[in-house]
Amino acid sequence: MISLRRSFPVTLILAVALLVVACGGSTASSNPAPTTAPTATPTTAPTTVPSAALIKTATATVSGTSETILTNAQGLTLYYRTSDSPPSTVCSGGCASAWPPLLAPSSGTPTSATPLPGKLTVVVDANGNQVEYNGHPLYTFSSDSAAGQTTGEGVGGVWHVATPNLA
């Protein structure tokens, strides 16, 4: 009989794999809730920024290259999904637990700590008042636990780090 202590890591890995597959390549209007609950971390809830909070830029390594990236006020990397087409956001529901949307408390225009060549806006979608950069809804990734991490880059072939030159 396998002990609970030995089977837990395997169960956790399978749960994360299912979650990544569920959020990675679907093009449905929303993703179903995962069949197993992911382990909660402080970054799994949608990130709501007060209207005075700022979007920041930072330097991080993305796919082996040092790049300027967009981050939330806490310094966590922001991502976009190539298949999002506001106002019909693809990542909501169960997907949004792995990819918490960056939310604003109102529909006012968010600001950045540094000048950006693009436009920050808010769209009201299935997630609430979601912050967008150049029309791309922004998300954090629940597997990023510290500033500078970019572990969500390329997940499912649709998730990418948001950079100031995102068109």
N, C-alpha and C positions, 0 to 999 in steps of 0.2 A: 504494500500500500504506500502510495506517495504521500509524504508529509505536506501539510499546508505550507510550511516554510519553503519547501523546495518547489512547489507548484505555483506559488504566487508570482515569481518573476516571469514565468512562462505565460501565465494568464494575463499579466500586465502588458507584456510585449504583444500578445495577440490582440488585446483590446486597442492598443495604440495603432497597430497595423490596420485593423478594421476601420478605425476612425480616419486614418490617412487615406485609405482607399475610398471611403464614403465621401470625403471632402475633396479629393484630388481631381477627378475627371468628370464628374457629373455635369450635365448641362440642363438639368431640370430646373423648374422655377424655384424650388427650395429642396434642400437635402433632408432626408428623413433623419430622425434621431438615431444615434448609434445604438446597436443592440446591447452594448455593455457600456456602463458609465465610465468615463475617463476619470483618472485621479485628479481631484480638484487642486489647482495651484492658484496663487494670487492673480495670475494673468489670464484665468479662464473666463472671467466675467467681462462683459463689454466695458471698454475703457471710456468713461465719460469724462470729458474735460470741461472745467468751468469756462465761462466765456472769456475770462482774463488769462487763462492758461495758454501756453504757446506750443505750436509745432516747432520742433527743433531740427537742426541738421547735425550730423556727426560723421566721422570717418570710420568705416568698418571694412572688413575683408568680405567680399562677395565673390564666390566662386574663384577664390585665389587672387583676386584683384582688389586693391585698396580703392574704395569709392566713397563719395559723399552720398549719404542716405538721409531719408526723412525718418524722424523718430517722434514718439509721443512726448509729453511733458516729463515723463519718468525716464526717458532715454531708450525705451524699447523700440526696436526696429518696426517700421510700418511697411505693410505689404499691400499689394493689389492683386486682384484675380482677373485674368485676361477675359474670362467669359461673363463678367458682370456687365449688365446693360441697364443702368438706372432708368426709371425708378424700379425696375424689376430686378432686385439684387438676388443673385444666385445663392450666395452664402448667407443663410439664415437658419433658424431652428437649431438642429443638432450640429450642423457645420459651424455655426457661430460660437459654439462652446470650444471648439478647437482653434478657431480663427475669430477671436473677439473683435467686433467692429469698434472703430474709434467713433464714439458718440459725443455730440455736443448737447448741452442742456437746453439749447434753443436753436432756432433756425438762423440765428445771426451769423455773420461772417467770422470764421476763426482767423487767428493771427499766427504769424511765425516769428521766432526770435531773430531770424535773419531774412533778408530779402530773398524771395524765390522768383524764378522766371515765370512760373505758372500761377494758376489761380486756385485758392482754397475756397470751397463752398460747402454748404450743407444740403443734403437731399433727405427728404422724409421717405423712408422705405420700410421694408418689413422689420428692420432692426431698430428703427426710431430715427432720430436726427443724426444721420451718419455723415461724418466729415469726408469730403472728396478732394482730391488734388487733380486738376485738369480733367474732371469728370470721372475719375476712378475712385470708387469707395475705398477707404483705407481700413486696414485691419492690423492687429498684432497677431502673434502666433503663440499659442499656449506652451509650446516647447522651448521658447526663448525665455530664460529665467533671469537674464542680466543684460544690461546695456551692451551694445556691440555685437550681440549674437545675431546671426542671420541664417539659422537652421531651417527656416521655411522656404528659402530660395529654391525654386524649381520643383517643389512638391507637386506631384500629380501633373506636372507639365503646365500648370496654370497659375501657380502662385509665384510672385516675384517681388523682390525688394523694391520699394518705392524710392526713386531718386529725384532730385530737383529737375532733371531734364526729361521726366516722364511726360510724354505727349498724349 
